[in-house]
């Protein structure tokens, strides 16, 4: 299988976040499916039980509450996505632009394919708002991305690079929160030209910042 960054991006969000082995895993996978199908706000324990093929007692046994289950589901998908995202930057320094482009493509495609899960990553899956664990994970991801990219470009790492990386990340996920916010061609799924444009502008902005 090709290790080209764009090839990996084409497989974005295609693999399962959890295995379908144990009952606990089946419940977790079912929760992810129901969150995407119904939205985090409308997901119910009864719907998750039906999706997993278990009774309510099994869910109560493996997860103490609906809130614990929802947080575990979102944390699982976020961990899966983060692992994939950072792999796009594991390229030779000369290919960092392609890596960034593939990362952007992954985010745009994932936000369109799985909008409800993406929204839950950003806004949370319950009444308490976004998970502190996931928010902290997103901050670390942005910082690590900025660190890897600036090192590949031979540029200094600092707050400016983190801010620009955060802005890029936020833009890519914004369309999942506000459908139709991107140009019509992008919203329709033509992500390639947009990803190339964003990657080029992002890297150019990092280089301009040190002039």
C-alpha positions as CSV (number, residue, x, y, z in Angstrom):
1,X,0.0,0.0,0.0
2,X,1.3,3.4,-0.9
3,X,2.7,5.7,1.8
4,X,2.1,8.8,-0.3
5,X,0.4,11.5,1.8
6,X,-2.3,12.1,-0.7
7,X,-3.0,8.4,-1.0
8,X,-3.5,8.2,2.8
9,X,-5.8,11.2,2.7
10,X,-7.9,9.5,0.1
11,X,-8.6,6.8,2.7
12,X,-9.5,9.4,5.3
13,X,-11.8,8.2,8.1
14,X,-12.3,4.9,6.3
15,X,-11.0,2.6,9.1
16,X,-12.9,1.9,12.3
17,X,-12.0,3.9,15.4
18,X,-12.4,0.7,17.5
19,X,-12.4,-3.0,16.9
20,X,-15.7,-5.0,16.9
21,X,-14.4,-7.6,19.3
22,X,-15.7,-7.4,22.8
23,X,-19.1,-6.3,23.9
24,X,-17.6,-3.1,25.3
25,X,-16.1,-2.4,21.9
26,X,-19.3,-3.1,20.1
27,X,-21.1,-0.6,22.4
28,X,-18.5,2.0,21.8
29,X,-18.6,1.5,18.0
30,X,-22.4,1.7,18.1
31,X,-22.3,4.9,20.0
32,X,-20.0,6.4,17.3
33,X,-22.5,5.3,14.6
34,X,-25.5,6.7,16.5
35,X,-23.7,10.0,17.1
36,X,-23.0,10.3,13.4
37,X,-26.5,9.2,12.4
38,X,-28.6,11.2,14.8
39,X,-26.2,13.8,16.2
40,X,-24.7,13.9,19.7
41,X,-27.7,15.9,21.1
42,X,-30.3,13.3,19.9
43,X,-28.3,10.1,20.6
44,X,-30.0,7.9,23.1
45,X,-28.8,4.9,25.1
46,X,-31.7,2.9,23.7
47,X,-30.7,3.7,20.2
48,X,-27.1,2.8,21.0
49,X,-28.2,-0.5,22.6
50,X,-30.2,-1.4,19.5
51,X,-27.3,-0.6,17.2
52,X,-24.9,-2.7,19.3
53,X,-27.4,-5.6,19.6
54,X,-27.3,-5.5,23.4
55,X,-29.7,-4.7,26.2
56,X,-29.6,-1.6,28.4
57,X,-28.1,-3.6,31.3
58,X,-25.0,-4.3,29.2
59,X,-24.5,-0.6,28.6
60,X,-24.9,0.2,32.2
61,X,-22.5,-2.6,33.1
62,X,-19.7,-1.4,30.8
63,X,-20.3,2.4,31.1
64,X,-21.6,4.0,34.2
65,X,-23.6,6.6,32.4
66,X,-24.6,7.9,29.0
67,X,-22.2,10.8,29.5
68,X,-19.3,8.4,30.2
69,X,-20.2,6.4,27.1
70,X,-20.5,9.5,24.8
71,X,-17.2,10.9,26.1
72,X,-15.5,7.6,25.5
73,X,-16.8,7.4,22.0
74,X,-15.7,10.9,21.1
75,X,-12.3,10.4,22.7
76,X,-11.9,7.2,20.7
77,X,-12.6,8.8,17.4
78,X,-10.4,11.8,18.2
79,X,-7.5,9.5,19.2
80,X,-7.9,7.7,15.9
81,X,-8.0,10.9,13.9
82,X,-5.0,12.4,15.6
83,X,-2.9,9.3,14.9
84,X,-3.8,9.6,11.2
85,X,-3.3,13.3,11.0
86,X,0.3,13.3,12.4
87,X,1.3,10.6,10.0
88,X,0.7,13.0,7.1
89,X,3.6,15.1,8.4
90,X,6.0,12.1,8.6
91,X,7.6,13.0,5.3
92,X,11.0,14.3,4.1
93,X,11.5,18.0,4.7
94,X,11.3,18.7,0.9
95,X,7.8,17.1,0.8
96,X,6.3,18.9,3.8
97,X,4.0,20.9,1.5
98,X,2.5,17.7,0.2
99,X,2.1,16.4,3.8
100,X,0.3,19.6,4.8
101,X,-1.9,19.4,1.8
102,X,-2.8,15.8,2.6
103,X,-3.6,16.7,6.2
104,X,-5.9,19.5,5.0
105,X,-7.6,17.1,2.6
106,X,-8.2,14.6,5.4
107,X,-9.8,17.3,7.6
108,X,-12.0,18.6,4.9
109,X,-13.1,15.2,3.7
110,X,-13.6,13.9,7.3
111,X,-15.7,17.0,8.2
112,X,-18.0,16.4,5.2
113,X,-18.2,12.6,5.6
114,X,-18.7,12.6,9.3
115,X,-20.1,16.0,10.2
116,X,-21.8,15.0,13.5
117,X,-18.7,13.3,14.9
118,X,-16.6,16.3,13.9
119,X,-19.0,18.7,15.6
120,X,-18.9,16.5,18.7
121,X,-15.1,16.8,18.7
122,X,-15.4,20.6,18.7
123,X,-18.5,21.2,20.7
124,X,-18.8,18.1,22.9
125,X,-21.3,15.3,23.0
126,X,-23.3,16.3,26.1
127,X,-24.6,19.3,28.1
128,X,-21.1,20.0,29.6
129,X,-19.7,21.3,26.3
130,X,-16.4,20.2,24.7
131,X,-14.4,17.6,26.6
132,X,-11.4,19.1,28.3
133,X,-9.4,16.0,27.3
134,X,-10.2,16.5,23.6
135,X,-9.6,20.3,23.8
136,X,-6.2,19.7,25.3
137,X,-5.5,17.0,22.7
138,X,-6.4,19.5,19.9
139,X,-4.1,22.1,21.4
140,X,-1.2,19.5,21.5
141,X,-2.0,18.5,18.0
142,X,-1.8,22.1,16.7
143,X,1.5,22.7,18.6
144,X,3.1,19.5,17.4
145,X,2.0,20.2,13.8
146,X,3.5,23.7,14.0
147,X,6.7,22.3,15.4
148,X,7.1,19.6,12.7
149,X,6.3,21.9,9.8
150,X,8.6,24.8,11.0
151,X,11.4,22.3,11.6
152,X,11.0,20.9,8.1
153,X,11.0,24.4,6.6
154,X,14.0,25.5,8.7
155,X,12.0,28.1,10.4
156,X,11.8,29.1,14.1
157,X,8.9,27.6,16.2
158,X,6.9,30.0,18.2
159,X,3.5,31.5,19.0
160,X,3.1,32.9,15.5
161,X,3.5,29.5,13.9
162,X,1.1,28.0,16.4
163,X,-1.5,30.7,15.7
164,X,-1.3,30.2,12.0
165,X,-1.6,26.4,12.4
166,X,-4.6,26.8,14.7
167,X,-6.3,29.1,12.1
168,X,-5.7,26.6,9.4
169,X,-7.1,23.7,11.5
170,X,-10.1,25.8,12.6
171,X,-11.0,26.7,9.0
172,X,-10.8,23.1,7.8
173,X,-13.3,22.0,10.5
174,X,-15.6,25.1,10.3
175,X,-17.6,23.6,7.5
176,X,-18.7,20.7,9.7
177,X,-20.2,23.2,12.2
178,X,-21.7,25.5,9.5
179,X,-22.6,23.4,6.4
180,X,-22.4,25.4,3.2
181,X,-19.9,27.9,4.6
182,X,-17.2,26.9,2.1
183,X,-17.4,27.7,-1.7
184,X,-20.0,25.6,-3.6
185,X,-17.4,23.4,-5.3
186,X,-15.7,22.6,-2.0
187,X,-19.0,21.9,-0.3
188,X,-19.8,19.5,-3.1
189,X,-16.7,17.5,-2.4
190,X,-14.0,19.0,-4.8
191,X,-11.4,19.3,-2.0
192,X,-8.2,19.0,-4.0
193,X,-7.8,22.6,-5.3
194,X,-8.9,24.0,-1.9
195,X,-6.4,21.9,0.0
196,X,-3.6,22.9,-2.4
197,X,-4.5,26.6,-2.0
198,X,-4.6,26.4,1.8
199,X,-1.4,24.5,2.1
200,X,0.4,26.9,-0.1
201,X,-0.9,30.0,1.7
202,X,-0.1,28.4,5.1
203,X,3.5,27.7,4.3
204,X,3.9,31.1,2.6
205,X,2.6,32.8,5.8
206,X,5.0,30.9,7.9
207,X,7.9,32.0,5.7
208,X,6.7,35.6,5.6
209,X,6.6,35.8,9.4
210,X,10.4,35.5,9.7
211,X,11.4,38.0,7.1
